[in-house]
Amino acid sequence: MARTIVDEGRYDEAHLKEQTDMPLLVREDTGKFLRASEVPGVNVNADRPDHVFVMADADGGLRAAPGSLGARDGQHDETASIELDFDPQLAVDRTVSTTDGSVAVRSVWNRLREELATYTPEFVNEETGVGRETHQEIAREFAEADRGKIIHGKGVNDWYHNDLGNRAIQLLVTLTGHIGRQGTGLDHYVGQEKIWTYEGWSSLNAPVPSRSVPTTLWTYYHCDVLDNADAETTRRVREAIDEDWMPVYPAEREDGSRPDPRIMFIWRGNYFNQAKGNVAVEEQLWPKLDLVVDVNFRMDSSALYADIVLPSASHYEKHDLSMTDMHSYVHPFTPAVEPLGESKTDWQIFRELAAKIQELARERDDVEPVQDREFDREIDLESIHEDFVRDWESGEEGRLADDREACEYILEHSAETNPPESDEQITFEDTVEQPQRMRAVGDHWTSDLEEGEPYTPWKRYVQEKNPWPTFTGRQQYYVDHDWFLELGEELPTHKEPPTLQDKAEYPLNYNTPHGRWSIHSTWRDSEKMLRLQRGEPVVHLNPDDMEERGIEDGDTVRIYNDLGSVEVQAKRYPSGEPGTARMYFAWERFQFPDRGNFNSLVPLYMKPTQLVQYPEDTGEHLYFRPNYWGPTGVNSDVRVEVERVGGEGE
C-alpha cells in the first residue's frame, strides 16, 4: 500500500516535510543521520550541535532541521517548534563537505522509496495472497479519504517482527497526513496500556524509586534460554543487560554474579498459564523458586502451581477505578456484595502482609534496614506498614488504610481529575452516580480535551507544531541505532521470521489468537461459557489439511513439535488458511487431557531490536517503560504438525 501511495503521488508532501524525518539527510558511509556538528557553515544556536539534524532547502543549501532539540534529555521544550520557515527538499541524493571530508548523503525519503521499490503488486500478492488490484485500490481510497483511521488489535504483536509491522502500519497514516485531526490516526485497540490518571497511580504505586522489569526478558533470562540461543541473540541480550538498557532482577552483585529469583508473587495475571515457553518455565524457572504466592480470585493454573493462594475480592466486591486510553472517562467499581469467605481486597492483602512483616521485624528488634544500592535508599522493615498507609505527598499518617482511600488519592494527585489552579476536582463519590469525564490532560498526553469532542491524540505536534518526543523531534521512521543498521531494519521493511522448527518436519503454522469466550484465561473454565462452544480445547484446521491427514471434525488430534505436544479436538474450519493450525489461546492447563497447554508448543524467544535504548547517551525515543517499549512475547511464527489420535483398530 505504501508503494502505491508514493508511486502515484498520493502522499501529503507538506506533512512529510514539516512533521517527519523524511527530509533529514543520512550519511551513506555509516548509515547515521548527518549532524550539524559535522557540517561547517550550518548555523546552530544550540549547546549540542551533535543532536541537531540537517535538511537541504529548495536551493540546495544545508539547514538545521527545526525542532531537533525540542525533546532532548527527557525535557519537552515548549518554545521549540517544527514549523518551517523554508521549503526543504524531500528527494536528496548528493555529496556534501563535512569535517571529515566529502560524504555522500541521501534523504530518508529517497531511502524509503528505494525500500518500497521491492514491494511490487506481484511480490505483495505472492507473500500475502491479497489480490494485486485489491491492495492498490485500498491504498488509493485511504489516501484520498478526507479523514482516515487505522484500528488494529494486539494480534500484530504476536509475531516476531511485530515492531516492523507496527512501524509499517503507522507509516500509512503518516504518508497520507491522516493524523492529529478528529477521525484520523492509528488506534492500537488492546488492553489498558495507558491509564489517564497515570500521575496519581504512579505516585501511589511508587512514592520512592521502584523497579520495573520487562516480563519477557525476565522469563527468558531466568529460564536459562541464553544457554541455548544463537550466538548473535545471546550477545545482544547480554549487551542490553550490561548497558542497563533493560533491567533484570535480582540485581547483579558486586562480584559480577547474579542470584536466581527465590520468591514469586503473582498478582493480576495467570503467569504459569500465559507465559510463552511454557515448558521452559516449568522445567527451568519453577525449580529455582522457594516460594510462589498467588493473589487470585479463582483457582487458575498459576494458583494450582503456587505454594500459597491468597483469595482476593473480584471486581464488584471492592472499590476500584476503571479507565483506559480508549475513552476519557473515570468509571468506578463499587462493592455490590461483600467479598466471599476469607477473601480480601488486593489493597487489604498487601497492607496486611506489610503489617505482618513490620510486626516480625519489631519482635526481632535487630533487623537492619534493607539497603537498596540501586536507588541509594533504605527500606526500614520496622515501619513498612506505616509507610504503606502513609500519604507520602502530605505526610499524613494512616490515610491510605483501605482501597477506597487509595482511589481517592489517585484522583486527587492526577492533573486529569484534579487540575492545578482549579476547583474542578473529581472525587470517587462523583463517579458512583455516573462516570465522569476527565477535567483536563497532563503533560503525558498529546492533545487537549475539547468540550463535546472525543479525545484525539497528536494535536500538540500536528496542529501546535511542538517537536515530537523522539530522537529527531519529528515523526521518526529511520532508526540509525547500530543494531537496526546491522539487521537491515533502519526503515520499516518486510522480513521472513526466524526458522525455529524445520518446515519439512513441521509443515503447519501454529498461532493462538485471543479467545472468543473469555478475557485471557478468566472465564475460560466457566461452565456457562463453555456451553456456547464445544466445551474443551479445539484446534481449527482447514479441510484440505484435515483430509491430507485423515482427520474428521471432532477427532482427537495431537499437535506437536520438538518442544512438546498437546491433545485436543479438531474443528473443521473452512475459512482458515491452508497450512495453519489455529488454537484460540488461554485454555487452562487442567483442561487438557495430559500435561501441557497451548503454550507448550511455543518457544521462548524475543527480538533483540526491542531491547535497545536509543540513543544510548540520552535514552529518548526508545527506552524501556512498561507497556510502552520493551520486548514482547512471541506466540506466532511457530511450526507444528498434527496427527489423529486413536481410532478403530488402534
C-alpha positions in Angstrom: 0.0 0.0 0.0 2.8 2.5 0.9 4.4 1.9 -2.5 1.1 2.7 -4.3 0.7 5.9 -2.3 4.2 7.0 -3.0 4.5 6.0 -6.7 1.1 7.6 -7.5 2.0 10.8 -5.7 -0.9 10.4 -3.2 1.1 11.4 -0.2 0.8 14.6 1.9 4.1 16.4 0.9 3.6 19.3 3.3 3.0 17.0 6.2 6.1 14.9 5.4 8.4 18.0 5.2 7.2 19.6 8.4 6.3 16.7 10.7 8.6 13.8 9.7 12.2 12.7 9.3 11.8 12.2 5.6 13.8 15.3 4.6 16.6 14.5 7.0 20.0 13.6 5.5 21.7 10.3 6.2 25.4 9.5 5.6 25.9 6.8 3.0 29.2 5.6 4.6 27.9 5.0 8.1 24.1 4.9 7.8 23.9 7.5 10.5 22.0 10.8 10.4 24.1 13.8 9.3 24.6 16.1 12.3 25.0 19.9 12.2 28.3 19.4 14.1 29.7 17.6 11.1 28.8 20.3 8.5 30.8 23.6 8.6 28.6 26.6 8.0 25.3 25.2 9.3 24.3 27.8 11.9 23.1 26.1 15.1 22.1 28.1 18.1 22.3 25.1 20.5 24.6 23.6 23.1 24.5 20.2 21.4 25.0 20.5 17.7 25.6 16.7 17.6 21.9 16.4 18.3 20.8 18.8 15.5 19.9 17.2 12.2 20.3 18.5 8.7 18.0 19.2 5.7 18.6 20.6 2.3 16.5 23.6 1.3 15.0 24.2 -2.2 18.1 25.9 -3.4 20.4 23.1 -2.2 21.7 24.9 0.9 22.1 22.9 4.1 19.9 23.9 7.1 19.4 22.8 10.6 16.2 20.9 11.0 13.7 22.8 13.1 12.7 21.1 16.4 15.9 19.0 16.6 16.5 19.9 20.2 12.8 20.2 21.2 12.6 17.0 23.1 16.1 16.3 24.5 17.3 14.8 27.8 13.8 13.9 28.9 12.5 17.5 28.7 10.0 18.9 26.2 10.9 22.4 25.1 7.6 24.2 24.5 9.4 27.1 23.0 10.8 25.0 20.2 8.8 24.4 17.0 9.0 22.2 14.0 7.2 24.8 11.9 9.2 25.5 8.7 10.4 28.9 7.5 11.9 27.4 4.4 11.0 24.7 1.9 13.1 21.6 2.4 13.8 19.1 -0.3 12.4 15.6 0.1 14.4 13.9 -2.6 18.1 14.4 -1.9 21.0 12.4 -3.2 24.3 14.3 -3.2 27.8 14.8 -1.8 28.4 17.3 1.0 31.6 18.6 2.6 32.0 17.6 6.2 34.6 17.9 8.9 36.0 14.5 7.8 35.9 15.1 4.1 33.4 14.7 1.3 30.5 12.4 2.2 27.7 11.0 0.1 24.3 11.6 1.7 20.7 10.7 0.9 17.4 11.8 2.4 15.3 9.4 4.4 12.7 9.9 1.7 14.9 8.6 -1.0 16.0 5.6 1.2 12.3 4.9 1.8 11.5 5.0 -1.9 14.3 2.5 -2.6 12.9 0.2 0.1 9.4 0.4 -1.2 10.5 -0.5 -4.8 10.8 -4.1 -3.6 7.1 -4.4 -3.0 5.6 -4.8 -6.5 2.0 -5.9 -6.8 3.3 -9.3 -7.8 5.5 -9.6 -4.7 2.7 -8.5 -2.3 0.3 -11.0 -3.9 2.9 -13.8 -3.6 3.7 -13.0 0.0 0.2 -12.3 1.3 -2.3 -13.8 -1.1 -4.0 -10.4 -1.3 -5.0 -9.6 -4.9 -2.7 -7.2 -6.8 -5.5 -4.8 -7.5 -7.1 -5.1 -4.1 -4.3 -3.7 -2.0 -3.7 -0.9 -4.5 -7.4 0.1 -4.5 -7.5 0.2 -0.7 -4.3 2.4 -0.7 -5.9 4.8 -3.1 -9.2 5.0 -1.1 -7.3 5.5 2.1 -5.0 8.2 0.7 -7.9 10.1 -0.9 -10.3 9.9 2.1 -10.9 13.2 3.8 -10.2 11.6 7.2 -8.7 8.1 7.5 -8.1 6.0 10.6 -6.5 2.5 11.1 -7.6 0.4 14.0 -5.7 -2.8 14.8 -5.5 -5.1 17.7 -2.8 -7.0 19.6 -2.5 -9.7 17.0 0.2 -7.8 15.2 2.3 -8.1 18.4 2.1 -11.9 18.4 4.7 -12.1 15.6 8.4 -12.0 15.8 8.8 -8.9 13.6 5.9 -7.1 15.3 7.9 -3.9 15.6 8.4 -3.8 11.8 4.7 -4.4 11.4 3.7 -1.6 13.7 6.1 0.8 12.0 4.7 -0.1 8.6 1.1 0.4 9.7 1.9 3.8 11.3 3.7 4.8 8.1 0.4 4.7 6.1 -1.2 7.4 8.3 1.9 9.5 8.2 2.3 9.3 4.4 -1.3 10.4 3.9 -1.3 13.1 6.7 -4.2 11.3 8.5 -3.0 12.2 11.9 -3.7 14.9 14.5 -7.3 15.6 13.5 -10.6 14.2 14.6 -11.4 11.0 12.8 -7.7 10.2 11.9 -4.8 8.3 13.3 -3.8 4.8 14.4 -5.7 3.2 17.2 -4.0 0.2 18.8 -7.1 -1.3 20.3 -5.8 -3.5 23.1 -5.9 -3.5 26.8 -5.4 -0.8 29.4 -2.0 0.2 28.2 -2.1 3.8 29.3 -4.3 5.0 32.2 -5.4 8.6 32.3 -4.6 9.2 35.9 -1.1 8.0 35.5 0.5 10.6 37.8 -1.7 9.7 40.8 -1.3 6.0 40.2 2.4 6.3 39.8 2.8 8.3 43.0 0.7 5.8 44.9 2.5 2.8 43.4 6.0 4.1 43.8 6.4 7.1 46.2 10.1 6.2 46.2 12.0 4.9 43.2 10.9 1.4 42.2 11.9 -1.4 40.0 10.2 -2.4 36.8 11.3 -5.2 34.6 10.2 -6.5 31.2 8.5 -9.8 32.0 9.5 -11.3 28.7 13.2 -10.6 29.3 13.0 -11.7 32.9 11.4 -15.0 32.0 13.9 -15.5 29.1 16.9 -14.9 31.3 15.8 -17.0 34.3 14.7 -19.9 32.2 18.3 -20.1 31.0 17.4 -19.7 27.4 20.7 -17.8 26.8 22.5 -21.1 27.2 20.7 -22.4 24.1 20.1 -19.3 22.0 22.1 -18.5 18.9 25.4 -16.5 19.4 24.2 -13.2 18.0 21.0 -13.2 20.1 22.9 -14.1 23.2 25.4 -11.3 22.5 22.7 -8.7 22.1 20.7 -9.8 25.1 23.8 -9.6 27.3 24.8 -6.2 25.9 21.3 -4.8 26.6 21.6 -6.0 30.2 25.2 -5.0 30.7 24.5 -1.5 29.3 21.4 -1.2 31.6 19.2 -0.7 28.6 16.9 -3.4 30.0 16.7 -4.1 33.8 16.8 -7.7 35.1 16.4 -8.6 38.8 17.7 -9.9 41.1 20.4 -7.3 40.5 24.0 -8.2 39.8 26.2 -8.5 42.8 29.5 -6.6 43.3 31.4 -9.7 42.3 29.5 -9.9 39.0 27.3 -12.8 39.9 23.5 -12.6 39.7 21.5 -14.8 42.1 18.5 -16.8 41.0 15.0 -15.5 41.9 13.7 -17.1 45.1 10.2 -15.8 45.6 7.5 -15.0 43.1 4.3 -13.1 43.9 1.7 -13.4 41.1 -0.9 -10.7 41.1 -3.5 -9.8 38.5 -2.2 -12.4 36.0 -2.0 -16.1 35.2 1.7 -16.2 34.7 2.1 -20.0 34.7 -0.6 -20.5 32.1 0.1 -17.4 29.9 3.9 -17.3 29.8 5.5 -18.1 26.5 7.9 -21.0 26.5 5.7 -22.9 29.0 8.0 -26.0 29.1 11.0 -23.9 30.0 9.0 -22.1 32.7 8.1 -25.4 34.3 11.4 -27.2 33.9 13.9 -24.3 34.4 12.3 -21.5 36.3 9.9 -23.2 38.8 12.6 -25.4 40.5 14.6 -22.2 41.3 11.7 -20.7 43.3 11.5 -21.4 47.0 8.0 -19.8 47.4 5.2 -19.0 44.9 2.4 -16.9 46.2 -0.7 -16.2 44.1 -3.2 -13.4 44.8 -6.2 -14.6 43.0 -10.0 -14.7 43.0 -10.1 -18.0 41.1 -8.3 -21.3 41.1 -6.5 -21.0 37.8 -3.4 -22.8 36.5 -1.0 -20.5 38.4 -2.9 -21.0 41.6 -2.7 -24.7 41.2 1.1 -24.5 40.9 1.5 -22.0 43.8 2.5 -22.8 47.4 0.1 -20.2 48.8 -3.1 -18.8 47.3 -4.4 -15.6 48.9 -8.1 -15.3 48.0 -8.9 -11.8 46.7 -12.1 -9.9 46.0 -13.4 -9.8 42.5 -14.4 -6.7 40.5 -17.8 -5.9 42.1 -16.7 -6.8 45.7 -14.4 -3.8 46.2 -13.7 -0.2 45.4 -11.5 0.4 42.4 -11.1 2.6 39.3 -11.5 1.6 35.7 -10.1 3.6 32.9 -8.3 3.1 29.6 -6.8 5.3 26.9 -9.6 4.3 24.6 -12.1 6.7 26.3 -11.7 9.8 28.6 -13.9 8.8 31.5 -13.4 7.5 35.0 -15.6 4.5 35.8 -15.8 3.3 39.4 -16.0 -0.2 40.8 -18.1 -0.4 44.0 -18.9 -3.4 46.1 -22.3 -4.9 45.1 -21.7 -7.7 47.5 -19.1 -8.4 50.3 -16.1 -10.5 49.4 -16.8 -14.2 49.8 -15.4 -16.2 52.6 -11.9 -15.1 53.7 -11.4 -13.1 50.5 -9.9 -9.6 50.9 -9.3 -6.8 48.5 -5.9 -6.5 46.9 -5.2 -3.4 48.9 -6.1 -5.2 52.2 -3.9 -8.2 51.3 -0.8 -6.2 50.6 -1.4 -4.0 53.6 -1.8 -6.9 56.0 1.4 -8.5 54.6 3.2 -5.3 55.3 1.7 -5.3 58.8 2.9 -8.8 59.5 6.5 -8.0 58.2 6.6 -5.0 60.4 5.4 -7.0 63.4 8.0 -9.7 63.0 10.8 -7.1 62.4 9.9 -5.3 65.6 9.7 -8.5 67.6 13.3 -9.4 66.4 14.5 -5.9 67.3 17.8 -6.5 65.5 16.6 -6.2 61.9 18.8 -3.7 60.0 17.2 -1.6 57.3 17.5 -3.2 53.9 20.0 -1.2 51.8 18.8 -0.7 48.2 22.1 0.1 46.4 20.3 0.7 43.0 18.4 3.7 44.3 20.6 4.7 47.3 17.8 4.2 49.8 17.0 2.2 52.9 13.8 0.2 53.4 13.0 0.0 57.1 11.1 -3.2 57.8 10.1 -1.9 61.2 8.0 0.8 59.7 7.0 -0.8 56.4 3.2 -1.0 57.2 3.2 2.6 58.4 4.9 3.6 55.2 2.4 1.6 53.2 -0.6 3.5 54.5 1.1 6.9 54.7 0.2 9.7 52.3 3.7 10.5 51.1 2.7 13.7 49.5 1.2 15.3 52.6 2.9 13.2 55.2 -0.4 12.3 56.7 -0.1 9.1 58.7 -2.5 6.2 58.1 -4.5 7.9 55.4 -4.4 5.1 52.9 -5.8 2.4 55.1 -8.4 1.0 52.6 -8.9 0.7 48.9 -11.4 3.5 48.6 -8.9 5.9 50.1 -6.3 4.7 47.6 -8.8 5.5 44.8 -9.3 9.0 46.2 -5.6 9.5 46.4 -5.2 8.7 42.7 -7.9 11.1 41.7 -6.6 13.8 44.0 -3.0 13.6 42.6 -3.7 13.5 38.9 -4.0 16.6 36.7 -6.7 14.9 34.7 -9.1 14.6 37.7 -7.7 17.5 39.8 -6.4 20.2 37.5 -3.9 22.6 39.1 -5.4 26.0 40.0 -9.0 24.7 39.5 -11.9 23.6 41.7 -13.0 21.0 39.2 -11.7 18.0 41.1 -13.4 14.7 40.6 -13.9 12.7 43.8 -14.7 9.0 43.9 -18.2 9.9 45.1 -18.8 11.9 41.9 -18.2 8.8 39.8 -20.6 6.5 41.7 -23.7 8.0 40.3 -22.3 8.2 36.8 -18.9 8.1 35.1 -17.1 11.4 34.9 -15.1 12.8 32.0 -11.6 13.9 32.7 -11.4 17.6 33.6 -8.0 18.2 31.9 -5.0 16.5 30.5 -1.5 16.1 32.0 1.9 16.5 30.2 2.0 12.8 29.3 -0.9 13.3 26.8 -0.6 14.7 23.3 -3.7 16.8 22.9 -6.0 18.9 25.0 -9.6 17.9 25.8 -12.3 19.7 23.8 -15.9 20.1 25.0 -18.2 17.7 23.2 -15.4 16.1 21.2 -13.7 12.8 21.6 -10.1 12.9 22.6 -7.8 12.8 19.5 -4.1 12.4 20.0 -1.1 14.1 18.5 -2.6 17.6 18.1 0.2 19.3 20.0 2.6 18.2 17.3 0.5 18.4 14.2 -1.5 21.5 14.9 0.5 23.3 17.5 3.9 22.4 15.9 5.6 21.2 19.1 8.5 18.8 18.5 7.7 15.1 18.7 9.1 13.3 21.7 11.6 11.4 19.5 15.3 11.4 18.9 14.9 13.8 15.9 11.9 15.8 17.3 9.8 14.6 14.4 7.7 11.5 13.5 10.7 9.2 13.0 10.8 6.2 10.7 14.6 5.9 10.2 16.4 4.4 13.2 20.2 4.7 13.0 21.0 2.6 16.0 23.8 0.1 15.2 21.6 -2.9 15.8 18.9 -1.7 13.4 21.6 -0.9 10.8 23.3 -4.3 11.2 19.9 -6.1 10.8 18.7 -4.0 7.9 15.8 -2.6 9.9 16.6 1.1 9.9 13.3 1.6 7.9 10.0 -0.4 8.0 10.5 -3.5 5.9 9.3 -7.0 5.4 11.4 -9.8 6.8 10.8 -13.6 7.0 10.5 -14.9 10.5 13.3 -16.9 12.0 13.1 -20.7 11.4 13.0 -22.3 14.8 11.4 -25.6 13.6 12.1 -27.5 10.5 9.4 -26.7 7.9 9.5 -30.2 6.3 9.1 -31.9 9.7 6.5 -29.3 11.0 4.6 -28.0 7.9 1.8 -26.1 9.7 1.9 -22.6 11.0 0.7 -22.5 14.6 -0.9 -19.4 16.1 -3.0 -18.6 19.1 -5.4 -15.7 18.7 -7.4 -14.1 21.5 -10.1 -16.4 22.8 -13.6 -15.7 21.8 -15.3 -16.7 25.1 -13.0 -15.3 27.7 -10.8 -12.4 28.9 -7.5 -14.1 28.6 -7.9 -17.1 30.8 -10.6 -15.5 33.0 -13.9 -17.3 32.4 -12.2 -19.9 30.2 -13.4 -22.6 32.6 -16.8 -21.2 33.2 -19.4 -23.9 32.6 -22.0 -21.5 31.2 -19.5 -20.0 28.7 -18.2 -23.4 27.7 -21.8 -24.3 26.7 -21.6 -21.7 24.0 -18.9 -23.8 22.3 -17.7 -27.4 22.3 -16.6 -27.2 26.0 -13.0 -28.3 25.5 -9.8 -27.1 23.8 -10.0 -27.3 20.0 -7.7 -26.7 17.1 -9.1 -25.1 13.9 -7.9 -26.8 10.7 -8.5 -26.2 7.1 -10.5 -29.1 5.5 -7.7 -29.7 3.0 -5.2 -30.2 5.8 -7.6 -32.5 7.6 -8.2 -34.6 4.5 -4.5 -35.0 3.9 -4.1 -36.3 7.5 -7.2 -38.5 7.7 -8.8 -36.2 10.3 -12.5 -35.8 10.7 -14.3 -33.0 12.6 -14.4 -33.9 16.3 -11.5 -36.3 16.2 -8.9 -36.1 19.0 -5.6 -35.0 17.5 -2.1 -34.5 18.8 -0.4 -31.2 17.9 3.4 -31.4 18.4 6.8 -30.0 17.6 10.2 -30.5 19.1 9.2 -28.7 22.2 6.1 -30.6 23.3 2.7 -31.8 22.4 -1.0 -31.4 23.4 -4.1 -33.4 22.6 -7.2 -31.5 21.6 -10.3 -31.9 19.5 -10.1 -31.0 15.8 -12.6 -28.5 14.4 -13.2 -28.1 10.7 -12.6 -24.5 9.7 -13.2 -23.8 6.0 -12.3 -20.1 6.3 -8.9 -20.9 7.8 -5.8 -20.5 5.6 -4.4 -23.9 4.4 -1.2 -24.8 6.2 -2.4 -23.2 9.5 -3.3 -24.8 12.9 -5.1 -22.2 14.9 -5.9 -22.6 18.6 -7.6 -19.8 20.4 -5.5 -19.2 23.4 -5.8 -19.1 27.2 -7.3 -22.6 27.9 -6.2 -23.6 31.4 -3.7 -26.4 31.8 -6.2 -28.6 33.6 -8.5 -28.5 30.6 -6.0 -30.6 28.6 -6.1 -34.4 28.9 -2.4 -34.7 29.5 0.5 -32.5 30.8 1.0 -29.2 28.9 -1.1 -26.4 27.4 -1.3 -24.3 24.3 2.0 -22.5 25.2 3.8 -25.8 25.5 4.4 -25.6 21.7 5.7 -22.1 21.8 9.5 -21.4 22.2 10.7 -18.7 24.5 12.3 -16.2 22.2 12.3 -12.4 21.6 13.6 -9.9 19.1 16.8 -8.1 20.1 15.9 -4.8 18.5 13.2 -4.5 21.2 15.9 -4.4 23.8 17.8 -1.3 22.7 17.9 2.1 24.3 18.2 4.7 21.6 20.1 7.0 21.5 22.3 5.3 24.1 23.6 8.5 25.7 20.2 10.2 26.4 17.6 7.5 26.3 14.9 9.3 24.3 12.7 7.7 21.7 13.3 4.1 22.6 13.9 3.2 26.2 12.3 0.6 28.5 9.0 1.6 30.1 6.3 -0.9 31.0 3.5 -1.1 28.3 5.4 1.4 26.1 8.7 -0.1 25.0 10.3 -3.4 25.7 10.5 -7.0 24.4 7.2 -8.8 23.6 6.4 -12.4 24.0 6.1 -14.1 20.6 3.4 -16.8 20.3 3.2 -16.9 16.5 5.9 -17.8 13.9 5.7 -21.3 15.4 5.6 -24.5 13.3 3.8 -27.8 14.3 2.4 -31.0 12.8 -1.0 -32.5 13.6 -1.9 -36.2 13.7 -5.1 -38.1 14.5 -5.0 -39.9 17.9 -6.7 -43.3 18.3 -9.4 -44.7 16.1 -10.8 -48.1 15.0 -8.3 -50.9 15.5 -5.9 -48.8 17.4 
